[in-house]
Amino acid sequence: MTLRCAARRLRVCRASFLAYDHYLREDMPGEPEFDLSDPCDIGRTISQRFVEVVTGISQPNTPAGDAVEYLPRDPRDDHLVSRLPQPARILDMVEYDSNAYQLAVANPTSQWQKSIDGVFNNCNSNTLDELHYIAETACQGMNEIHRRRSDSMANEYADNLLNISNVDDAP
């Protein structure tokens, strides 16, 4: 609801792979209770419920008939909850899931030219050059690691040979 209060004119919001476990700290006391399953028992994902709340879609009641409300942190924004629109229909996956949207959008360019991360479209002409630079740097780094490992193993082999011959020479 914090995002809804901050961006009241927000019309498009998509999310994918939302999960609480990415934000859990080791110093948390006990096991916190998260709404991993849909409280309305209609099988919505966390991503879908997040997008609905952020875009201001009123939540359906629980199977017991209780209202599901996500209240703002600041009580001065409580009036936003009373003006939530009722959805005319259930959101399609491409309307709330960023990965589904990217797959549904027709884009004739190659995958690398379309998007570095596979989710968001590249926004400038230098992005592909930057991607090539990153890949080239990673390749150089891997080659350096391989070279150092080879040198290290060769040195270790030579040391072992010297130690063996020193043992043979001992009285």
N, C-alpha and C positions, 0 to 999 in steps of 0.2 A: 504494500500500500504506500510505502515511502516513495517509490518511483511514480506511482499514480498522482500523488500530491505534488511532486516536483515537475511532472510533465503532463499537465492536464489536457493538452491538445494532442497527445500521442495517439496516432492512428494505426501505426504499424509496429508490431513487436513480435520478434521470433526468437526462440531459444531452443537449444538442443543439448542433450546429455547433462541436464542439471542434476546435481547430486549433492547431498549434504556431506558425504564422506570426504569430499575434497577440502572441506573447511573445518573439519574436526581437529581439535588440538589434543595433544596427549594429556594436558593438565586439566581436562574437563572432569569435574566430579561426577561419578556415576554414569549411567547410560541415559542420555537425553531421549525424549520421545519426539520423533519426527512424524509428519504426516506422509509417510512413504506410500501408503495406499490411499486411494481417493476417499475422502470422508463422505462423499455423496454416493459412493458405491456404484459408480457408473463407468469405472475403468479408465479414467483420465490419467495421463502421465503427469509427473511433477512439472515438466515443461509446459504442458497445455494449461494446467491450473495456474502456473506463474503468469503466463501470457494473459489469461482471462482476468486475473486480478489486476495486473498492471494496466491493461487497456480498459478496465472499469466494467467488466461484464459481471452482472449479478450472479452469484453462485446458487445452484439449486439446493433444495433442502436435503437433509440426510434421510435415509430410509425411515427413520423414526419420526420424521416431520420437523426436526429441529432446523433452524436457520443456520447457514454457514456464512459467517461474516469475517472478513479480514479488516480489522479496524486500523486506522492510522495511528502512529505513535503520538501525534499531537492531537489532543481532543478538539482543538480549534478546527481541524479538518474533518471532523465526524460528519459534517453536512454532505461531504462527497459520497458517503455510503448510501445515504437516502436517495441520491439521484442516479444510481447505477442503472444503465439500460438493461432491459431483459433481452437476451439474445433471441433473434428470430429463428436461429437454427444452430446446430452444433458446429463448431469450427472445423473446417477441413484441415487435414494435417499440414498442407502447404501454407496455411494461414498462421500456424503457431510454431512449426518446426523449421529451423533455418536450413537443415540438411535436406529435408523434403522439398523445400522451396527451390534450393539450388539445383536439385535434380529435375525439377519440373520446368525450370526456365530454359527456353531454347537458346543456346549459344553455340554458333558454329566454329568458334575458335578452339584451338587445342587446350587441353586441361591446364598446362603450365601457363599459357598466355591468358587464360581465363582467370585463374586464381592460384596464388602461391599456396595457401593453406587448404584449398578445396572447399572453403565455406564462403569467404567474402571475395567479391570481384576485385581485381587489381584496379587501382585508381590512377596510375600514371604510367607513362611509357618506359620509365627506367626500371620498373619492377622486374621484368624478365632479366635485364642485365644484372640486377642485384641478386636474383635467384641463381644465375650462373656463377656469379662471384662467390656466393655462399657455398655452392656445390664444389667449385674449384678449390676453395680454401679448405673445405672438409677433406677433399681428396688429397691435397698436399699434406694435411695433418696426419691422415691415415698412412700415407707413404712414409712420413717421418717416423711414426710409431713403429712401422714394420722394419724400417732400416735400423732403428735403435735396438729393436729386439734381436735382429739378425746379428748386429755387432756385439751385443751383450752375450748372445749364445756362442758366438765364435770366440770371444774372450774367455768365457767360462770353459769352453772346450780346450782352449790352449792352456789355461791354468790347470785344468785337470791332468792334461798330458805332462806338464812340468812337474806337478806333484807326484804323479806316478813314477816318473823317472827319478825324482829325488828320493822316493821311498826305495826304489831298486838300488840306488847308489849307497844307501845307508849301510854301515857295518853291522 
